[in-house]
């Protein structure tokens, strides 16, 4: 299964980054290509949510189950949608300076091998754009200047 991994060290706390990533209902406000989300169920340890993604005239719905281990880890399991599989992991590790290291890994498999080969060329770029969107959202919500001043 192809995968991509990204690590970022950010000036925000482990709890802040966990809360931002776990806030699936607000993804359409800042994540590229996310048209809508619907949280079917949510508890302290698990969430089931639908995400509608779109690009131009193409729209696809994904359903995922999110296992939450606050504030260290989120594990996302693919339940249903157009792919064969799509799983990702978020790990939030506090740093000595009060910030947090975010480790994000996504693995995916398309149902069609030809489509996987074609889409794989663009997936890396799309993935990096989405990771940057999370970082930008953290800056917007928590303020990089404020965080830097507290370090």
N, C-alpha and C positions, 0 to 999 in steps of 0.2 A: 504494500500500500504506500503510495507516494506521501511524503510528509514535508512539512516546513516547520522550523523552530526559530524563535526570536526571543532574545533576552534584552530587557531594558532596565536600566537603573533610573528610578524616578524619585523626585523629592517628596513624594506623598507616602502616607503611612500604609502599612499592610491592610488595615481595615478600610481605608478610603478606596484603595484600588480594588479590593474584594467587592465592596459595595457598588462601585461603578460597573464592574463586569457583571455582577449578579442582577443589575437593574435592566433586565431584558425589555421591559415595557417601554423604556426610553430609547432603545436602539434606533428607531426610525428618525429620531432627532439629530443623530450625528454619524451613524454608520452608512457609508456609501452602499447603495443598492438595496438597503433594507427599506422596503415599502411599508410594512406593517408587522406588528407582533401581537400575539394573543397568549397571555399566560393562562393555561388551563387549570393548573394547580400550583400552589407554592407553600412550602413549609420551611422551617429552619434548616432542614437537611436535604430537601429535594424539591425540584420544580419540573413541570412539564410545560413546554411552550411551543407554539407555532411561530414560524417566521416566514413572511412572504418577501422574497427577494425578486428584484426586477432590473432589467437593463433593456431600455427601449421597449419593444413590444413583448419581450419575453418575461414571463412571470412564473415562478416556481415556489411551492410551499414545502417547508421542511418542518418536521416535528422532532424535538429533542427532549431528552431527559437529562436534567442537570443535577448532579450529586454535589452537595455543598458541605465543605468542612471549613467553617468560618474560623478564622480569617485566612487560613493557609492555602486552601485549594478548592478549585472548581473543576469537575470532570464532566464533560458533555458527551452524551451518547446519542447517536443517531437512531431515531425510531422509525421515521417514514419520510419519503420524499423521492426526488428524481435520481438520486445517486444510489450506488450500492452500499456505500458506507461513508460516514463523515464523523469523526470523533476528534475532540480537542481537549486539552488540559491547560489549565491556568494554575501556576504556583506563585504565591506571593511570599517573599522572604524579607523580613525586616533587615535593614542595614544599620550599622553603628550610628550613623548620622540622623536617624529618625525617618529616613526614606524607606524605599522598598525596591527589591529587585523583582521584576515581573518576568516570568518564564512562560512562554506561550508556545504550544506545539499543536499542530493540526495534521491529521492524516485523513486521506480521502481516497475513495475508489469510485470511479464512474461505472455505470452498468455497461457502457459500450467502450471497448478498448481503443477504438479509433478516436472517439470523442475525448477520451482521457488523454491521449497523446497530443491532440490539438489544444485542449483546454489547459493542459499542464503547462504549456508555454506561457499562458497568461495568468495562471493561478498565483504564481510567485509574486508578480507585480500587484495583483489584487489583494493578496494577503498582506503585503507590506503596507498598502494604502489603508487597510482596515486597522492594522496595529497602530499606525500613526493617528488614525481617527480616535482611538481610545486614549492615546496620549494627549491629543488636542482637547478632548473632552475633559480629561483630568485637569489640564491647565485652565479650562473655562470654569469648571466647578470649584476647584480648590486654589487656583491662582499660583502659578509658578513663582512669581515674585514673592508672595507671602511664604511659600514653602521654602524658598531659598533663604529668606531672611531668618527662618526658624532653624536652619541647619547649623 
